[in-house]
Amino acid sequence: MMAEILAGSPQQPVLEINSLKLVFPVYGAEISALNNVSLKVNAGEIVGVVGESGSGKSVTAMMSMRLLPQDSFSIKSGELKLLGTDVITASDKQMRQLRGARVAMIFQEPMNALNPTRKIGRQMCEVICLHQKISRQAAFKKAIGLLQEMQIGDAEQVMGRYPFELSGGMRQRVLIAMAFSCEPELIIADEPTTALDVTVQRQVLRLLRRKAKSSGTAVLFITHDMAVVSQLCDRVYVMYAGHVIESGNTAEVIESPAHPYSIGLLQAAPENGEPRSLLKAIPGTVPNLAKLPGGCAFRGRCSHGDSQCAQSPKLAALDGRSQQQVACWHPQRIESITLQEPI
């Protein structure tokens, strides 16, 4: 498979970010969106990035394909490589050659991503013909096959419909089919199931995982939901206020989270709530990214903080864990958290 040849082994990740610091200049200040963020996605992996709004996860996704508005941001330090290409210094032509053909993106709201004035079949065929040298007839046949793989039984009828004629779950399946249409090596999915109900969400996640694994496509999945991570992802990065504060194999992080913030996200999940009782919530809010406090960014909301937390903790390996890392002076161990089984 071409993806295996080009992406290579784990020594050559399809996406690699090292110590990236990105700011948004605003009047009289700078918003620290990413603070020394490091992560990687290997060929064939499904990697999750989870955190509240303002954690930096969507900025990470958009910057990975350099989709942030030009001149709206500044890179202070670090590097970002996508399929071996330096995204920070790449030309616009190089980025166009990557987007769509080798790297695809699934957005959160399909009604914004799909053209409301064009039928589904026309949109899918245009994407396929743009990146692959095949006839319109072959593209139409391929599009139908992709929709059928997304368990859309009346695929030919759907090809003749407009986006507004489909349900939210059906539109999201169309977007996933379009993302896989050019056989990319990496798909970046930015909260694609947030607007769906739980049953449809689970169906869509199952289809996404099955297709990614069968095709060998790597996925970077952005979400605020730990339950989604537990169902879908092989590895996970937990982000807070522009920092990666915990990472590791999904099973290890879910079953035994070490950072108080990760524990808070898991305890706030409805799956872990008691019937007829209020869900546990993390007190406070994400700090102002233009005026980040010194030391640990989470200490203002943490019940375990002390004077040592005035110093910034580094992401370091956790004793007794194969890959789990945590940025905390006082890592906690919770062994009783469980979520849904992988799909």
C-alpha positions in Angstrom: 0.0 0.0 0.0 1.3 3.5 -0.9 0.5 4.8 2.5 2.7 2.3 4.2 5.6 3.1 1.8 5.3 6.9 2.2 4.4 7.0 5.8 6.9 4.4 6.9 7.4 2.9 10.3 6.8 4.5 13.7 10.2 6.2 13.3 8.5 8.2 10.5 5.2 9.4 11.9 2.5 10.7 9.5 2.1 13.7 11.9 4.8 14.9 14.3 4.7 18.0 16.5 7.6 18.9 18.7 7.6 21.7 21.3 5.3 23.9 19.3 4.5 27.3 20.7 1.9 29.2 18.8 0.3 32.6 19.7 -2.5 34.8 18.3 -1.4 38.4 18.4 -4.3 40.7 19.6 -4.4 44.3 20.6 -1.9 44.9 23.3 -1.4 41.2 24.1 -0.8 37.7 22.8 -3.0 34.7 23.3 -0.9 31.6 24.0 -2.9 29.0 22.1 -0.2 26.3 22.1 2.5 26.0 24.7 5.3 23.6 23.9 2.9 21.0 22.5 4.4 17.7 21.3 2.5 14.8 19.8 2.7 12.3 17.1 0.5 10.0 15.0 2.0 6.9 13.5 0.7 5.2 10.4 -2.5 3.3 11.0 -3.1 4.7 14.5 -6.2 6.4 15.8 -5.0 9.1 18.2 -7.3 11.2 20.3 -6.8 14.8 21.6 -9.3 15.6 24.4 -10.0 18.7 26.5 -12.4 21.5 27.2 -13.1 24.5 24.9 -10.0 26.7 25.0 -7.6 23.8 25.5 -5.9 24.2 22.1 -7.1 21.0 20.5 -8.8 22.5 17.5 -5.9 24.9 16.9 -3.6 21.9 16.9 -5.8 20.2 14.3 -6.1 23.3 12.1 -2.5 24.1 12.3 -1.6 20.6 11.3 -3.0 21.3 7.9 -2.1 25.0 8.0 -5.8 26.0 7.8 -5.5 28.9 10.2 -6.0 32.3 8.6 -2.8 33.7 7.1 -1.0 36.3 9.3 -3.4 35.5 12.2 -0.9 33.6 14.2 2.8 33.5 15.1 5.0 30.5 15.7 7.4 31.2 18.5 9.3 27.9 18.5 9.0 24.2 17.7 8.4 22.2 14.5 5.4 20.5 12.8 5.9 17.8 10.1 3.0 16.4 8.1 4.0 13.3 6.0 7.6 14.5 6.2 6.8 18.0 5.0 7.7 21.0 7.3 4.2 22.6 7.6 5.6 25.9 9.0 7.9 26.6 6.1 6.1 24.8 3.3 4.9 26.7 0.2 1.2 27.1 -0.5 1.6 24.7 -3.5 3.2 22.0 -1.2 0.2 22.3 1.2 -2.3 22.1 -1.6 -0.6 18.8 -2.8 -1.1 17.4 0.7 -4.6 18.5 1.5 -7.4 16.2 0.1 -5.1 13.8 -1.6 -2.9 12.6 1.3 -4.5 14.3 4.3 -8.2 14.8 4.7 -10.3 16.6 7.3 -13.8 15.9 8.7 -15.3 19.0 10.3 -17.7 19.3 13.2 -20.8 20.6 11.3 -21.5 18.9 8.0 -24.0 21.5 6.9 -21.1 24.0 6.9 -18.7 21.6 5.2 -21.1 20.5 2.4 -22.2 22.9 -0.3 -26.0 23.3 0.2 -26.6 24.2 -3.5 -25.1 21.0 -4.9 -26.2 17.4 -4.8 -24.2 14.9 -2.8 -23.1 13.0 -5.9 -21.7 16.0 -7.6 -19.7 17.1 -4.6 -18.2 13.7 -4.0 -17.3 13.2 -7.7 -15.6 16.6 -7.8 -13.4 15.7 -4.9 -12.5 12.4 -6.3 -11.8 13.7 -9.8 -9.7 16.6 -8.4 -7.2 14.3 -6.7 -7.4 11.1 -8.8 -7.0 10.7 -12.5 -10.2 8.8 -13.1 -13.3 9.3 -15.3 -16.5 10.9 -14.0 -18.2 7.6 -14.4 -15.6 5.8 -12.3 -15.7 8.5 -9.7 -19.5 8.1 -9.5 -19.2 4.3 -9.0 -16.5 4.8 -6.3 -18.6 7.3 -4.5 -21.6 4.9 -4.4 -19.2 2.2 -3.0 -18.0 4.5 -0.3 -21.5 5.4 0.8 -22.4 1.8 0.9 -19.4 1.1 3.2 -20.8 3.8 5.5 -24.0 1.6 5.6 -26.1 3.9 3.5 -28.5 1.4 1.9 -30.0 3.7 -0.7 -26.6 5.1 -1.8 -27.7 6.0 -5.4 -30.7 7.9 -4.1 -28.5 9.8 -1.6 -26.2 10.8 -4.5 -29.1 12.7 -6.0 -30.1 14.6 -2.9 -29.1 17.9 -1.4 -27.4 18.1 2.1 -30.5 19.6 3.6 -32.5 16.5 2.6 -30.4 14.3 4.8 -30.4 13.8 8.6 -27.4 14.9 10.6 -26.1 11.4 11.0 -26.4 10.7 7.3 -24.6 14.0 6.4 -21.7 13.0 8.7 -21.5 9.6 7.0 -21.2 11.4 3.7 -18.4 13.6 5.0 -16.5 10.5 6.3 -17.0 8.8 2.9 -15.6 11.9 1.2 -12.6 12.0 3.5 -11.7 8.4 2.6 -12.5 8.9 -1.1 -8.9 9.8 -2.1 -7.3 7.1 0.1 -5.5 9.5 2.4 -2.7 8.5 4.8 -4.1 10.7 7.6 -7.6 12.0 8.4 -8.0 14.8 11.0 -11.5 14.8 12.5 -12.5 17.9 14.5 -15.3 16.9 16.9 -17.3 15.3 14.0 -19.9 13.6 16.3 -20.6 16.4 18.8 -24.0 17.3 17.3 -25.3 13.7 17.0 -27.3 11.8 19.6 -25.6 9.0 21.5 -27.0 6.1 19.4 -26.1 7.7 16.0 -22.8 8.9 17.4 -21.8 5.3 18.3 -22.8 4.1 14.8 -20.7 6.8 13.1 -17.7 6.1 15.4 -17.9 2.4 14.6 -18.0 3.0 10.9 -15.0 5.5 11.1 -12.9 3.0 13.1 -13.7 0.1 10.9 -12.9 2.0 7.7 -9.7 3.5 9.1 -8.4 0.1 10.3 -9.3 -1.7 7.1 -7.6 0.9 4.9 -4.6 1.5 7.2 -5.5 5.2 7.4 -4.2 7.1 10.5 -6.7 9.3 12.3 -6.2 12.3 14.6 -9.5 12.7 16.5 -10.4 15.9 18.3 -13.0 15.7 21.0 -14.1 17.0 24.4 -15.6 13.7 25.3 -13.6 11.0 27.2 -16.3 8.4 26.4 -15.7 8.9 22.7 -11.9 8.5 23.3 -12.5 5.2 25.2 -14.5 3.8 22.3 -12.4 4.9 19.3 -8.7 5.8 20.1 -5.5 3.7 20.4 -3.7 6.5 22.2 -4.8 9.8 23.7 -3.4 13.3 24.5 -5.2 15.3 27.2 -4.8 19.1 26.6 -5.5 22.0 29.0 -4.9 25.7 28.4 -2.6 25.0 25.4 -0.6 22.3 27.2 -0.4 18.6 26.9 -0.9 17.5 30.5 -1.2 13.7 30.1 -0.7 11.2 27.3 -0.5 7.4 26.8 -2.3 4.3 25.7 -6.0 4.9 25.9 -6.7 2.0 28.2 -4.0 3.2 30.7 -5.2 6.8 30.7 -8.9 5.9 31.0 -8.5 3.1 33.6 -5.9 4.9 35.7 -5.7 8.6 34.9 -2.9 10.5 36.7 -3.5 14.2 36.2 -6.3 15.8 38.4 -7.7 17.3 35.2 -8.0 14.0 33.4 -9.7 12.5 36.5 -12.1 15.5 36.5 -13.0 14.9 32.8 -13.7 11.2 33.4 -15.8 11.8 36.6 -17.9 14.4 34.7 -18.8 11.9 32.0 -22.5 10.9 32.2 -21.5 7.2 32.1 -19.9 7.6 35.5 -22.7 9.5 37.2 -25.1 8.1 39.8 -28.8 7.9 38.8 -30.8 10.9 39.9 -27.8 12.8 41.1 -25.8 15.8 39.8 -22.7 15.1 37.7 -19.4 16.0 39.2 -17.9 19.1 37.6 -14.5 20.6 37.6 -14.7 23.9 39.5 -13.8 27.2 37.8 -13.0 27.8 34.1 -10.0 27.6 31.8 -7.7 30.6 32.5 -7.4 33.6 30.3 -4.9 32.5 27.6 -3.7 36.1 27.3 -2.7 36.1 31.0 -1.7 32.6 31.8 -0.7 32.1 35.5 2.9 31.1 36.2 3.5 27.4 37.0 0.9 24.8 36.4 -2.0 26.2 34.4 -4.5 24.0 36.3 -3.5 24.9 39.8 -6.3 27.5 40.2 -8.9 24.7 39.8 -7.0 21.9 41.5 -7.6 20.7 45.1 -4.1 19.1 45.3 -2.1 22.2 44.5 0.6 23.6 46.8 3.6 25.9 46.6 5.5 23.5 44.3 2.8 24.0 41.6 4.1 27.6 41.2 6.7 25.9 39.0 5.7 24.5 35.6 5.8 20.7 35.6 7.2 18.9 32.6 5.5 16.0 30.8 7.3 12.9 32.3 6.9 9.2 32.3 4.7 7.7 35.0 6.3 5.0 37.1 4.9 1.5 36.3 3.3 2.6 33.0 4.6 1.6 29.6 3.8 4.8 27.8 1.8 7.0 30.1 3.2 10.5 30.8 1.9 13.2 33.0 2.7 16.9 33.7 1.9 17.1 37.4 3.9 17.5 40.6 1.3 15.4 42.5 -0.1 12.7 40.1 -3.1 11.0 41.5 -4.1 7.4 40.9 -7.8 6.5 40.4 -8.3 2.8 39.6 -12.0 2.6 39.5 -13.0 4.6 36.5 -14.5 2.6 33.6 -16.2 3.7 30.4 -17.7 2.0 27.4 -15.8 -0.8 25.7 -14.0 0.0 22.4 -16.2 -0.3 19.3 
